Amino acid sequence: MNQAILGVGILVLCLITQLCTGERNQSNVTSMLSIAANMLQADTLTKKISKAELKKYEGEYLLQGETKTLPVKIFLENGELKAHPAGQTAGTMKYVGNHTFIHTTNADISVKFTVEKGKAVMMTLYQRGKQVDGKRVATK
């Protein structure tokens, strides 16, 4: 919880600075408040999970959208699970239970893994009210 509180504190200072300097960009204020809320939500909901348990989710997945396929690499870095969609920045995912993770800076993004025989075989991405499934790709 300490990291989330620190992050929210920094965002509040940025908001105060904007207001005190006369900068009243509604878009920036709304964005900062949204980020702060997501940081608190992600930190509040998370549960402990071992590095060994996280390893079962590592791999390459192909998300099948309506018009395109998106490769996503799931990997461990510094003890945290990361998702790296092709052409995008990797994001940290926090465990919330039942093979489900939420993005640390956007709680609107969550991923649920289907696990069989101790290994994830599929991931489902939930974002903006939509659901996209992706099977794990066999690696050589």
C-alpha positions as CSV (number, residue, x, y, z in Angstrom):
1,M,0.0,0.0,0.0
2,N,2.9,2.4,0.6
3,Q,3.9,2.6,-3.1
4,A,0.3,3.4,-4.0
5,I,0.0,6.1,-1.3
6,L,3.3,7.6,-2.4
7,G,2.2,7.6,-6.1
8,V,-1.2,9.2,-5.2
9,G,0.7,11.8,-3.1
10,I,2.9,12.8,-6.0
11,L,-0.2,13.0,-8.3
12,V,-2.0,15.3,-5.8
13,L,1.1,17.5,-5.6
14,C,1.0,17.8,-9.4
15,L,-2.7,18.7,-9.3
16,I,-2.0,21.4,-6.6
17,T,0.8,22.8,-8.7
18,Q,-1.4,23.0,-11.8
19,L,-4.2,24.7,-9.8
20,C,-1.8,27.2,-8.1
21,T,-0.1,28.1,-11.4
22,G,-3.4,28.8,-13.1
23,E,-3.2,25.8,-15.3
24,R,-6.7,24.4,-15.4
25,N,-6.5,21.7,-18.1
26,Q,-9.5,19.5,-17.3
27,S,-8.1,16.6,-19.4
28,N,-4.8,16.6,-17.3
29,V,-6.7,16.8,-14.0
30,T,-9.1,14.0,-15.0
31,S,-6.2,11.8,-16.2
32,M,-4.2,12.3,-13.0
33,L,-7.2,11.5,-10.8
34,S,-7.9,8.4,-12.9
35,I,-4.3,7.2,-12.5
36,A,-4.4,7.8,-8.7
37,A,-7.6,5.8,-8.4
38,N,-6.2,2.9,-10.4
39,M,-3.0,2.9,-8.4
40,L,-5.0,2.6,-5.1
41,Q,-7.3,0.0,-6.5
42,A,-4.6,-2.2,-7.9
43,D,-2.6,-2.0,-4.6
44,T,-5.7,-2.7,-2.5
45,L,-6.9,-5.7,-4.4
46,T,-3.6,-7.5,-4.9
47,K,-2.7,-10.8,-3.2
48,K,0.6,-12.5,-2.6
49,I,1.8,-15.1,-5.1
50,S,5.2,-16.8,-5.3
51,K,7.6,-16.4,-8.1
52,A,7.3,-20.2,-8.7
53,E,3.5,-19.8,-9.1
54,L,3.9,-16.9,-11.5
55,K,6.1,-19.0,-13.8
56,K,3.1,-21.0,-14.9
57,Y,1.7,-18.0,-16.7
58,E,4.9,-17.2,-18.7
59,G,4.7,-17.7,-22.4
60,E,3.5,-16.3,-25.7
61,Y,-0.2,-15.9,-26.4
62,L,-2.1,-14.8,-29.5
63,L,-5.2,-12.7,-28.8
64,Q,-7.8,-13.1,-31.5
65,G,-9.6,-9.8,-32.0
66,E,-12.4,-9.2,-34.5
67,T,-10.1,-7.8,-37.2
68,K,-6.6,-8.7,-36.1
69,T,-4.4,-11.0,-34.0
70,L,-2.2,-9.5,-31.3
71,P,0.8,-11.4,-29.9
72,V,1.3,-10.9,-26.2
73,K,4.4,-12.0,-24.3
74,I,3.9,-12.8,-20.6
75,F,7.1,-12.8,-18.6
76,L,8.7,-12.4,-15.2
77,E,10.9,-9.4,-14.4
78,N,12.2,-8.6,-10.9
79,G,9.6,-11.0,-9.4
80,E,6.7,-9.3,-11.2
81,L,4.5,-10.6,-14.0
82,K,4.6,-8.4,-17.1
83,A,2.5,-8.4,-20.2
84,H,4.1,-7.1,-23.4
85,P,1.6,-6.8,-26.4
86,A,3.5,-6.5,-29.7
87,G,4.1,-2.9,-30.6
88,Q,3.2,-1.6,-27.2
89,T,5.0,-1.0,-23.9
90,A,5.2,-3.9,-21.3
91,G,3.0,-3.4,-18.3
92,T,3.1,-4.9,-14.8
93,M,0.3,-7.1,-13.7
94,K,-0.8,-7.6,-10.1
95,Y,-2.4,-10.9,-8.9
96,V,-5.9,-10.6,-7.5
97,G,-6.7,-14.3,-7.1
98,N,-8.2,-17.1,-9.2
99,H,-5.6,-16.9,-12.0
100,T,-6.6,-13.2,-12.5
101,F,-4.4,-10.1,-12.8
102,I,-5.0,-6.4,-13.1
103,H,-2.7,-3.8,-14.8
104,T,-1.0,-1.7,-12.2
105,T,-1.7,1.7,-13.8
106,N,-5.0,0.9,-15.5
107,A,-7.4,-1.2,-13.4
108,D,-9.8,-1.3,-16.3
109,I,-7.4,-3.9,-17.9
110,S,-7.5,-7.4,-16.4
111,V,-6.3,-10.8,-17.6
112,K,-7.6,-14.2,-16.5
113,F,-5.6,-17.3,-17.3
114,T,-7.0,-20.7,-18.0
115,V,-4.7,-23.2,-16.3
116,E,-4.5,-27.0,-17.1
117,K,-2.1,-29.4,-15.5
118,G,-0.2,-26.6,-13.7
119,K,0.4,-24.5,-16.8
120,A,-1.6,-21.6,-18.4
121,V,-3.0,-22.6,-21.8
122,M,-5.1,-19.5,-22.5
123,M,-5.5,-15.9,-21.5
124,T,-8.5,-13.7,-21.6
125,L,-8.1,-10.0,-21.8
126,Y,-10.9,-7.8,-20.3
127,Q,-10.7,-4.1,-21.3
128,R,-13.4,-1.4,-21.7
129,G,-16.2,-3.9,-21.3
130,K,-14.8,-6.2,-24.0
131,Q,-13.3,-9.7,-23.8
132,V,-10.6,-11.1,-26.1
133,D,-9.3,-14.7,-25.8
134,G,-5.8,-15.9,-26.7
135,K,-4.3,-19.3,-26.8
136,R,-0.8,-20.0,-25.6
137,V,1.6,-20.5,-28.5
138,A,3.8,-23.6,-28.3
139,T,7.4,-22.6,-27.9
140,K,10.4,-24.5,-29.3
